[in-house]
Amino acid sequence: MIDREQNDFKEGLDNESKPTGFKRMFLIFGLLTVLIISGAYIVNGISKPPSDFPTNTPVIIPEGTTLREAVALMKESGYVKSELALFLYFTIYHDSESIKASTYVFEEPLNLKELTSRLTKGNYTEGLIKLTHIEGERTELLAERATKTLLDFDKEKFILLAKDYEGRLLPETYLIPDDYTEEELFNLLTSTFEEKVTPLQEKIDQHELSLEEVIILASILEREANTPESKKIVSGILQNRLAINMALQVDASVEYILDKPLSELVPEDLKIDSPYNTYLNTGLPPTAIGNPGLEAIEAVLSPTPSDYMFYITGNDGEFYYAKTFDGHKQNVARYLR
């Protein structure tokens, strides 16, 4: 009898210690409520525009850009707080192929919903003009073109701003407002350089040349070669010369100091006393001789390895390479005369 009463008492305690079905549902409901509120708070915070959202600053999404690339660009450019959040927002609410290549200018900060909607519509080039900065072009030439294209643009003021940044004004076709100022254009060119070159930082760190030297050599390639293949081969040749302290002997650096076309250079020009004369001096010129494009910079970082030490561009426009000076002279006799 006593054992039975003890068992009944124990069962009563066990039953009281276990949550009833109602209690269990209440706990689950409470937990879900907390999760939903927390999630909504987090999503709301992430979806808001960053405090330093870039307004009135053109951002270009080129043709052929994938959704992941576009999302990464928007994050790197400071338009969103979370790359993942923007990607998920696109995939949930829009077709992943719906993002439009265009130049976008946002006049006010946008949240994720507003931003994705704008990026799926494109056609934000209305009211913008096209300014093309050619690969290898010098700052002075860009300034002249900008003066003819932009309203009230002061060429001399721009040159003064950019004179110490030759080589870091990334060539590209920019779509910008026609009242763009000298400071705005300078900031756009230099920020685009940083945006495009930053992903190459690991290669730059592993290269024997510093970033500044990479830019200088790339500026030479823009004038000495004209195709992706020739740039990589000529890059390898010039780096072969640098490795043995052999003069680069590039006409482009002489063209730079004399400001005359390569086709008009004469033998006497190659004797001019200047640190930019790579016939008389070994190593690289003291500064870039123009603004190289991304292709030329990549050609410096990833040259085509070879034993070639010489090259020429024949009268037919083709490149010819040689390992020895005798072979070089044969190419000159065969393809330049």
Secondary structure, DSSP 4 states (H G I P E B T S, - for coil): -HHHHHHHHHHHHHHHHSPPHHHHHHHHHHHHHHHHHHHHHHHHHHHSPPTT---S--EEE-TT--HHHHHHHHHHTTS-S-HHHHHHHHHHHS-TT----EEE--SS---HHHHHHHHTT----TTEEEEE--TT--HHHHHHHHHHHSTT--HHHHHHHHGGGTT-S---EEEEETT--HHHHHHHHHHHHHHHHGGGHHHHHHSSS-HHHHHHHHHHHHHH--SHHHHHHHHHHHHHHHHTT-----HHHHHHHHT--GGG--GGGGG--STT-TTTS-S--SS-SS---HHHHHHHHS----S--EEEE-TTS-EEEESSHHHHHHHHHHH--
